[in-house]
Amino acid sequence: MQISVRVAAGSSKEGIEVLPKNRFKVSVKPKAEGGAATTRTLELLAAYFKVPIKKLHLIRGHKTPSKIISVG
């Protein structure tokens, strides 16, 4: 399954907002420097889907807030 994720880096609170059509908005505390926000996003999504982090693959959006992630 592929999901579309919009990351809000540098937020005061962390959380996942579920949107229609396999879209998610993820707020993370780390800033978008050195991949810290992406790493934390993957950790939160792995916990949400109850899968190991190795089951998540970043397909597109390595350096942008809009990402496509494969789950499973």
C-alpha positions in Angstrom: 0.0 0.0 0.0 1.3 3.5 -0.8 0.4 6.5 1.2 0.9 10.2 0.6 2.3 12.1 3.6 2.7 15.8 4.2 5.3 16.5 7.0 5.2 19.5 9.2 8.7 19.7 10.7 9.5 21.7 13.8 6.1 21.4 15.3 5.5 21.8 19.0 3.4 18.7 19.2 3.9 15.4 17.3 1.0 13.5 15.8 -0.7 12.0 12.8 -3.8 13.3 11.1 -5.6 10.9 8.8 -7.0 12.5 5.7 -9.2 10.8 2.9 -7.7 8.7 0.1 -4.6 7.3 1.9 -3.3 10.7 2.8 -1.7 11.7 6.1 -0.4 14.8 7.8 2.4 14.1 10.2 3.7 16.7 12.6 7.2 16.1 14.1 9.4 18.0 16.5 12.7 17.7 14.7 13.5 20.3 12.1 14.1 19.4 8.5 17.8 19.2 8.8 19.9 16.1 8.0 16.9 13.9 7.5 15.8 14.0 11.2 12.2 14.9 10.4 12.0 12.1 7.8 13.4 9.6 10.2 10.9 10.6 13.0 8.1 10.6 10.5 8.9 7.0 9.6 9.1 6.0 13.3 5.6 7.5 13.9 4.1 5.8 10.9 5.6 2.5 11.8 4.0 2.8 15.3 0.6 3.8 13.7 0.5 0.9 11.3 2.1 -1.5 13.9 4.8 -2.7 11.6 8.6 -2.6 11.9 10.3 0.5 10.5 12.0 -1.7 8.0 8.6 -2.3 6.3 8.3 1.4 5.4 10.1 2.5 2.2 10.4 6.2 1.2 9.6 6.2 -2.5 9.6 9.9 -3.3 10.2 13.1 -1.3 13.6 12.6 0.3 14.1 16.4 0.6 10.6 17.8 0.5 7.6 17.9 2.9 5.4 15.9 0.5 6.4 12.2 0.5 5.2 8.9 -1.0 5.8 6.0 1.4 5.2 2.3 0.8 3.8 0.4 3.8 4.3 -3.4 3.9 
